[in-house]
Amino acid sequence: MGVFEIDGFYRKYIGMDRLPETLSEWRPLPEQHLAACTNGKVFHDPLGEFSQWRNKLLAFYPEDIRLKKIASRCMTVAQSGQYNFPRLVKRSEWVAAQQALSSFMAHSISLVFLLNKQYVPFYKWSHRALKTIPMTGDMLHGKMEKLVRENDYAIKIDIMEQICAFIIDQLNQAGLSNSSSSFLLDHGPRVKERIKDRPLKAIDVWLE
C-alpha cells in the first residue's frame, strides 16, 4: 500500500531497476514474485512506462529458461511423488511421506503453470489459481483436492500417478518430450535436450 516510483515497485519484486535482459538475469527471478508484480489491473498509465515493464514480464520467461524449469520440475515431481512417497508409506515414515506429498503438489502445480506460460502465485493461492489456467487446470484442481482429502494411501498413490500421466500427456502434446515412459523422471532430460543455449543446457537437469 502507498506510493512507489515505477522502478522502485519492480525492484521490490525482481531486485533490479531495469528489465532483465540475459538468461542469467531471468533464471533466478522467483515465479511467485513475478506473479505478484504482474497481477491486478492497470487503471491509469499516462507515461506507459509501468505497462512497458509489466508487458515485458507478462511475456514470460525466455523459452530456454522455461524449458530448464520444466525439466527440473519433472525430476522433483517424479522423485517426491512417484518414487519416494510410496516407499515412505511402505516404511511407515509418515512425516517424511507428508513432506514428499507437499513437495509433489507444489512442484506439480508449478510445472503446470510453466506449461501454460503463467507464473505460479504464492503457495497459499496456487491451488485456487489452478482454476484460472486454460490447460485443464480445473481438472487438476479437483485431483489435488481429492489427493489431500483421501485417507487411503493406495488411492493417494494412484491419484499421484494420474497427475503424472496428465503432465506427461501435456509434455508430449506440446512437443517437449517424445518418451513413452510413465515415469516423469525420464521426461526431464528429454525436455532439457530442447534447450538451445549451451551453457544453460550444460547445467544438471536437477538444478534449478
Kinemage of the C-alpha trace (Angstrom):
@kinemage 1
@onewidth
@group {chain A} dominant
@subgroup {mainchain}
@vectorlist {calphas} color= white
{ca met a 1} P 0.000 0.000 0.000
{ca gly a 2} L 1.241 3.500 -0.732
{ca val a 3} L 3.072 5.417 -3.418
{ca phe a 4} L 6.022 3.890 -5.269
{ca glu a 5} L 8.234 5.033 -8.077
{ca ile a 6} L 7.882 2.678 -11.041
{ca asp a 7} L 11.403 1.280 -10.926
{ca gly a 8} L 11.182 1.011 -7.134
{ca phe a 9} L 7.987 -1.016 -7.387
{ca tyr a 10} L 9.525 -3.547 -9.743
{ca arg a 11} L 12.852 -3.580 -7.917
{ca lys a 12} L 10.963 -4.794 -4.860
{ca tyr a 13} L 9.978 -7.949 -6.756
{ca ile a 14} L 12.807 -8.659 -9.185
{ca gly a 15} L 15.730 -6.974 -7.430
{ca met a 16} L 16.597 -4.850 -10.473
{ca asp a 17} L 15.826 -1.277 -11.511
{ca arg a 18} L 15.579 -2.315 -15.148
{ca leu a 19} L 14.070 -5.169 -17.114
{ca pro a 20} L 16.050 -8.429 -17.194
{ca glu a 21} L 17.913 -8.937 -20.443
{ca thr a 22} L 20.054 -12.076 -20.240
{ca leu a 23} L 19.215 -15.662 -19.363
{ca ser a 24} L 21.376 -15.389 -16.261
{ca glu a 25} L 19.271 -12.416 -15.128
{ca trp a 26} L 15.964 -14.137 -15.855
{ca arg a 27} L 16.765 -17.514 -14.333
{ca pro a 28} L 16.809 -16.616 -10.607
{ca leu a 29} L 13.645 -14.488 -10.702
{ca pro a 30} L 11.082 -16.270 -8.475
{ca glu a 31} L 7.830 -17.232 -10.145
{ca gln a 32} L 5.831 -16.029 -7.144
{ca his a 33} L 7.414 -12.565 -7.256
{ca leu a 34} L 6.772 -12.268 -10.978
{ca ala a 35} L 3.173 -13.350 -10.424
{ca ala a 36} L 2.735 -10.700 -7.733
{ca cys a 37} L 4.098 -7.744 -9.695
{ca thr a 38} L 2.102 -8.590 -12.846
{ca asn a 39} L -1.185 -9.268 -11.071
{ca gly a 40} L -4.206 -6.961 -10.952
{ca lys a 41} L -5.372 -4.226 -13.294
{ca val a 42} L -3.734 -1.056 -14.544
{ca phe a 43} L -6.272 1.773 -14.406
{ca his a 44} L -4.141 4.723 -15.488
{ca asp a 45} L -0.673 4.785 -17.031
{ca pro a 46} L -0.172 8.064 -18.925
{ca leu a 47} L 3.582 7.530 -19.378
{ca gly a 48} L 3.207 3.925 -20.484
{ca glu a 49} L 6.354 3.045 -18.553
{ca phe a 50} L 4.613 0.903 -15.944
{ca ser a 51} L 2.864 -1.102 -18.666
{ca gln a 52} L 6.132 -1.491 -20.576
{ca trp a 53} L 7.659 -3.250 -17.558
{ca arg a 54} L 4.516 -5.257 -16.961
{ca asn a 55} L 4.066 -6.423 -20.552
{ca lys a 56} L 7.707 -7.489 -20.831
{ca leu a 57} L 7.400 -9.575 -17.663
{ca leu a 58} L 4.000 -10.974 -18.689
{ca ala a 59} L 5.576 -12.226 -21.923
{ca phe a 60} L 7.031 -14.853 -19.576
{ca tyr a 61} L 10.467 -16.349 -19.133
{ca pro a 62} L 12.642 -16.753 -22.236
{ca glu a 63} L 11.891 -20.167 -23.718
{ca asp a 64} L 15.198 -21.745 -22.693
{ca ile a 65} L 14.597 -20.690 -19.068
{ca arg a 66} L 11.076 -22.105 -19.196
{ca leu a 67} L 12.412 -25.397 -20.560
{ca lys a 68} L 15.084 -25.549 -17.855
{ca lys a 69} L 12.493 -25.046 -15.141
{ca ile a 70} L 10.099 -27.592 -16.665
{ca ala a 71} L 12.870 -30.181 -16.911
{ca ser a 72} L 13.832 -29.648 -13.273
{ca arg a 73} L 10.202 -29.838 -12.111
{ca cys a 74} L 9.807 -33.160 -13.931
{ca met a 75} L 12.626 -34.546 -11.833
{ca thr a 76} L 11.386 -33.272 -8.474
{ca val a 77} L 7.768 -34.270 -9.099
{ca ala a 78} L 8.834 -37.792 -10.026
{ca gln a 79} L 11.272 -38.087 -7.141
{ca ser a 80} L 8.884 -36.877 -4.438
{ca gly a 81} L 5.681 -38.435 -5.759
{ca gln a 82} L 6.295 -41.473 -7.920
{ca tyr a 83} L 9.450 -42.674 -6.178
{ca asn a 84} L 9.731 -41.521 -2.558
{ca phe a 85} L 6.122 -41.266 -1.404
{ca pro a 86} L 5.179 -44.961 -1.929
{ca arg a 87} L 8.413 -46.114 -0.285
{ca leu a 88} L 7.967 -43.854 2.710
{ca val a 89} L 4.393 -45.069 3.185
{ca lys a 90} L 5.570 -48.674 2.996
{ca arg a 91} L 8.105 -47.956 5.767
{ca ser a 92} L 5.502 -46.052 7.845
{ca glu a 93} L 7.584 -42.881 7.697
{ca trp a 94} L 4.504 -40.701 7.949
{ca val a 95} L 6.140 -37.309 8.479
{ca ala a 96} L 8.586 -37.818 5.621
{ca ala a 97} L 5.716 -39.093 3.454
{ca gln a 98} L 3.772 -35.898 4.159
{ca gln a 99} L 6.833 -33.833 3.228
{ca ala a 100} L 7.132 -35.766 -0.025
{ca leu a 101} L 3.436 -35.210 -0.724
{ca ser a 102} L 3.760 -31.463 -0.133
{ca ser a 103} L 6.775 -31.283 -2.435
{ca phe a 104} L 4.933 -33.275 -5.096
{ca met a 105} L 1.939 -30.957 -5.001
{ca ala a 106} L 3.942 -27.716 -5.017
{ca his a 107} L 6.170 -28.751 -7.916
{ca ser a 108} L 3.295 -30.295 -9.898
{ca ile a 109} L 1.341 -27.054 -9.687
{ca ser a 110} L 4.426 -25.048 -10.661
{ca leu a 111} L 5.039 -27.365 -13.611
{ca val a 112} L 1.511 -26.969 -14.949
{ca phe a 113} L 1.768 -23.190 -14.682
{ca leu a 114} L 5.066 -23.316 -16.585
{ca leu a 115} L 3.425 -25.389 -19.308
{ca asn a 116} L 0.753 -22.692 -19.564
{ca lys a 117} L 3.357 -19.894 -19.617
{ca gln a 118} L 1.922 -18.340 -16.485
{ca tyr a 119} L 3.662 -17.524 -13.214
{ca val a 120} L 2.529 -19.603 -10.271
{ca pro a 121} L 1.419 -17.425 -7.336
{ca phe a 122} L 2.427 -17.726 -3.685
{ca tyr a 123} L 1.701 -21.225 -2.356
{ca lys a 124} L -1.420 -20.339 -0.373
{ca trp a 125} L -3.119 -19.158 -3.583
{ca ser a 126} L -1.596 -21.611 -6.053
{ca his a 127} L -4.219 -24.346 -5.728
{ca arg a 128} L -7.118 -21.932 -6.171
{ca ala a 129} L -5.313 -20.324 -9.110
{ca leu a 130} L -5.282 -23.639 -10.974
{ca lys a 131} L -8.887 -22.909 -11.928
{ca thr a 132} L -7.751 -19.853 -13.894
{ca ile a 133} L -5.353 -21.584 -16.273
{ca pro a 134} L -6.657 -22.863 -19.610
{ca met a 135} L -4.854 -26.203 -19.877
{ca thr a 136} L -7.387 -28.287 -17.898
{ca gly a 137} L -6.386 -26.577 -14.675
{ca asp a 138} L -9.846 -27.139 -13.251
{ca met a 139} L -9.397 -30.909 -13.559
{ca leu a 140} L -6.040 -30.773 -11.815
{ca his a 141} L -7.551 -28.549 -9.103
{ca gly a 142} L -10.035 -31.334 -8.326
{ca lys a 143} L -7.402 -34.052 -8.278
{ca met a 144} L -5.216 -32.060 -5.880
{ca glu a 145} L -8.124 -31.566 -3.510
{ca lys a 146} L -9.023 -35.260 -3.667
{ca leu a 147} L -5.377 -36.146 -3.024
{ca val a 148} L -5.420 -34.179 0.229
{ca arg a 149} L -8.818 -35.397 1.409
{ca glu a 150} L -8.196 -39.087 0.651
{ca asn a 151} L -7.171 -41.227 3.648
{ca asp a 152} L -6.389 -44.438 1.752
{ca tyr a 153} L -2.702 -44.275 0.833
{ca ala a 154} L -3.111 -46.694 -2.063
{ca ile a 155} L -5.643 -44.330 -3.596
{ca lys a 156} L -3.349 -41.362 -2.926
{ca ile a 157} L -0.590 -43.104 -4.861
{ca asp a 158} L -2.987 -43.787 -7.725
{ca ile a 159} L -4.063 -40.125 -7.860
{ca met a 160} L -0.426 -39.046 -7.965
{ca glu a 161} L 0.168 -41.383 -10.892
{ca gln a 162} L -2.878 -39.912 -12.643
{ca ile a 163} L -1.466 -36.410 -12.185
{ca cys a 164} L 1.898 -37.505 -13.565
{ca ala a 165} L 0.201 -39.180 -16.532
{ca phe a 166} L -1.664 -35.948 -17.219
{ca ile a 167} L 1.577 -33.933 -17.117
{ca ile a 168} L 3.338 -36.422 -19.391
{ca asp a 169} L 0.480 -36.172 -21.878
{ca gln a 170} L 0.769 -32.380 -21.856
{ca leu a 171} L 4.547 -32.580 -22.377
{ca asn a 172} L 4.103 -34.888 -25.357
{ca gln a 173} L 1.314 -32.783 -26.856
{ca ala a 174} L 3.482 -29.671 -26.547
{ca gly a 175} L 6.368 -31.445 -28.292
{ca leu a 176} L 8.597 -31.113 -25.239
{ca ser a 177} L 9.116 -34.857 -24.827
{ca asn a 178} L 8.772 -37.890 -27.054
{ca ser a 179} L 9.226 -40.515 -24.359
{ca ser a 180} L 6.555 -43.144 -23.803
{ca ser a 181} L 7.686 -43.723 -20.213
{ca ser a 182} L 5.117 -43.388 -17.418
{ca phe a 183} L 7.910 -42.266 -15.060
{ca leu a 184} L 8.131 -38.479 -15.176
{ca leu a 185} L 11.832 -38.632 -14.299
{ca asp a 186} L 12.533 -39.966 -17.797
{ca his a 187} L 10.970 -36.881 -19.384
{ca gly a 188} L 13.137 -34.267 -17.670
{ca pro a 189} L 16.253 -34.997 -19.794
{ca arg a 190} L 14.106 -35.028 -22.954
{ca val a 191} L 12.854 -31.532 -22.172
{ca lys a 192} L 16.393 -30.393 -21.344
{ca glu a 193} L 17.587 -31.570 -24.779
{ca arg a 194} L 15.455 -28.830 -26.348
{ca ile a 195} L 17.374 -26.014 -24.651
{ca lys a 196} L 19.377 -24.094 -27.262
{ca asp a 197} L 21.698 -22.078 -25.029
{ca arg a 198} L 24.763 -24.283 -24.481
{ca pro a 199} L 25.843 -23.048 -21.026
{ca leu a 200} L 22.284 -23.405 -19.707
{ca lys a 201} L 21.886 -26.792 -21.355
{ca ala a 202} L 25.099 -27.977 -19.677
{ca ile a 203} L 23.685 -27.417 -16.179
{ca asp a 204} L 22.475 -30.581 -14.462
{ca val a 205} L 18.812 -31.264 -15.104
{ca trp a 206} L 18.106 -31.443 -11.352
{ca leu a 207} L 19.430 -27.962 -10.632
{ca glu a 208} L 17.083 -25.005 -10.734
